[in-house]
């Protein structure tokens, strides 16, 4: 059983229904596309 976090002063608590990471974004960050590939 997990406890729900409580926000501190100046913070908010949001409920995330879904999230994802695009594989191309990961590859760009790891520089697997090489130096010739530029983000637009």
DOGU-884862 format. One record per atom (N, C-alpha, C, O): residue in one letter; residue number from 1; z, x, y; atom name; chain. Coordinates in steps of 0.2 Angstrom, whole numbers, plus 5000, padded with zeros to 4 digits. Atoms other than C-alpha are relative to their C-alpha. Layout:
BEGIN
type seq c3 c1 c2 atom mol
A NUM Z X Y CA A
...
This chain:
BEGIN
type seq c3 c1 c2 atom mol
X 1 5000 5004 4994 N A
X 1 5000 5000 5000 CA A
X 1 5000 5004 5006 C A
X 1 5004 5009 5007 O A
X 2 5000 4996 4994 N A
X 2 4995 5007 5017 CA A
X 2 5003 4996 5006 C A
X 2 5002 4990 5006 O A
X 3 4998 5003 4994 N A
X 3 5002 5004 5033 CA A
X 3 4995 5000 5006 C A
X 3 4991 5005 5006 O A
X 4 5005 5000 4995 N A
X 4 4992 4999 5048 CA A
X 4 5002 5004 5006 C A
X 4 5008 5003 5008 O A
X 5 4998 4996 4995 N A
X 5 4992 5011 5062 CA A
X 5 5001 4996 5007 C A
X 5 4998 4991 5007 O A
X 6 4999 5003 4994 N A
X 6 4998 5006 5079 CA A
X 6 4998 5004 5006 C A
X 6 5000 5010 5006 O A
X 7 5002 4996 4995 N A
X 7 4990 5012 5095 CA A
X 7 5005 5002 5005 C A
X 7 5010 4998 5006 O A
X 8 4995 4998 4995 N A
X 8 4999 5022 5107 CA A
X 8 4998 4998 5007 C A
X 8 4993 4995 5008 O A
X 9 5002 5002 4993 N A
X 9 4999 5020 5126 CA A
X 9 4993 5003 5002 C A
X 9 4992 5009 5001 O A
X 10 5007 4998 4998 N A
X 10 4981 5021 5133 CA A
X 10 4995 5000 4994 C A
X 10 4989 5002 4995 O A
X 11 5005 5001 5005 N A
X 11 4973 5018 5116 CA A
X 11 4999 4993 4997 C A
X 11 5003 4989 4999 O A
X 12 5001 5007 5003 N A
X 12 4966 5003 5107 CA A
X 12 4999 5001 4992 C A
X 12 4997 5007 4990 O A
X 13 5001 5000 5008 N A
X 13 4965 4999 5088 CA A
X 13 4994 4995 4999 C A
X 13 4994 4990 5001 O A
X 14 5006 5004 5002 N A
X 14 4948 4993 5082 CA A
X 14 4999 4999 4992 C A
X 14 5001 5004 4989 O A
X 15 5001 5001 5007 N A
X 15 4943 4986 5065 CA A
X 15 4992 5001 4999 C A
X 15 4988 4998 5002 O A
X 16 5007 4998 5001 N A
X 16 4927 4994 5058 CA A
X 16 4998 4996 4994 C A
X 16 5001 4997 4988 O A
X 17 5003 5004 5005 N A
X 17 4917 4982 5047 CA A
X 17 4996 5005 4995 C A
X 17 4995 5003 4989 O A
X 18 5005 4996 5003 N A
X 18 4904 4995 5042 CA A
X 18 4998 5006 5004 C A
X 18 4998 5006 5010 O A
X 19 5003 4995 4997 N A
X 19 4898 5012 5046 CA A
X 19 4996 5004 4995 C A
X 19 4996 5004 4989 O A
X 20 5004 4996 5004 N A
X 20 4885 5025 5040 CA A
X 20 4998 5006 5004 C A
X 20 4999 5007 5010 O A
X 21 5003 4994 4997 N A
X 21 4878 5042 5043 CA A
X 21 4993 5001 4998 C A
X 21 4992 5001 4992 O A
X 22 5007 4999 5001 N A
X 22 4860 5045 5044 CA A
X 22 4999 5007 4997 C A
X 22 5001 5012 5000 O A
X 23 5000 4994 5003 N A
X 23 4855 5059 5032 CA A
X 23 4996 5005 5004 C A
X 23 4997 5011 5004 O A
X 24 5004 4996 4995 N A
X 24 4842 5066 5045 CA A
X 24 5005 5003 5005 C A
X 24 5004 5009 5007 O A
X 25 4995 4997 4995 N A
X 25 4857 5068 5057 CA A
X 25 5004 5005 4997 C A
X 25 5005 5010 5000 O A
X 26 4996 4995 5004 N A
X 26 4867 5078 5044 CA A
X 26 4995 5006 5000 C A
X 26 4998 5012 5001 O A
X 27 5004 4994 5001 N A
X 27 4852 5089 5041 CA A
X 27 4999 5004 5007 C A
X 27 4998 5010 5007 O A
X 28 5001 4997 4993 N A
X 28 4849 5092 5060 CA A
X 28 5006 5004 5002 C A
X 28 5006 5010 5004 O A
X 29 4994 4996 4998 N A
X 29 4867 5097 5062 CA A
X 29 5001 5006 4996 C A
X 29 5004 5011 4998 O A
X 30 5000 4994 5005 N A
X 30 4866 5109 5047 CA A
X 30 4995 5005 5001 C A
X 30 4995 5010 4998 O A
X 31 5006 4996 4999 N A
X 31 4850 5116 5054 CA A
X 31 4996 5001 4994 C A
X 31 4993 5007 4993 O A
X 32 5004 4999 5006 N A
X 32 4841 5113 5037 CA A
X 32 4993 4999 5002 C A
X 32 4989 5001 4998 O A
X 33 5007 5000 4998 N A
X 33 4825 5109 5047 CA A
X 33 4997 5006 5003 C A
X 33 4991 5006 5004 O A
X 34 5003 4994 4997 N A
X 34 4824 5126 5054 CA A
X 34 5000 4999 5008 C A
X 34 5002 4994 5011 O A
X 35 5000 4999 4993 N A
X 35 4822 5131 5072 CA A
X 35 4994 4996 5004 C A
X 35 4994 4995 5010 O A
X 36 5006 5004 4997 N A
X 36 4805 5122 5075 CA A
X 36 5000 4993 5001 C A
X 36 4996 4990 5004 O A
X 37 4999 5007 5000 N A
X 37 4812 5105 5073 CA A
X 37 5004 4998 5006 C A
X 37 5010 5001 5007 O A
X 38 4996 5001 4994 N A
X 38 4818 5098 5090 CA A
X 38 5001 4992 5000 C A
X 38 4997 4988 4998 O A
X 39 4998 5007 4999 N A
X 39 4827 5082 5093 CA A
X 39 4997 4997 5006 C A
X 39 4996 5000 5011 O A
X 40 5003 5003 4994 N A
X 40 4820 5069 5105 CA A
X 40 5005 4996 5003 C A
X 40 5003 4993 5008 O A
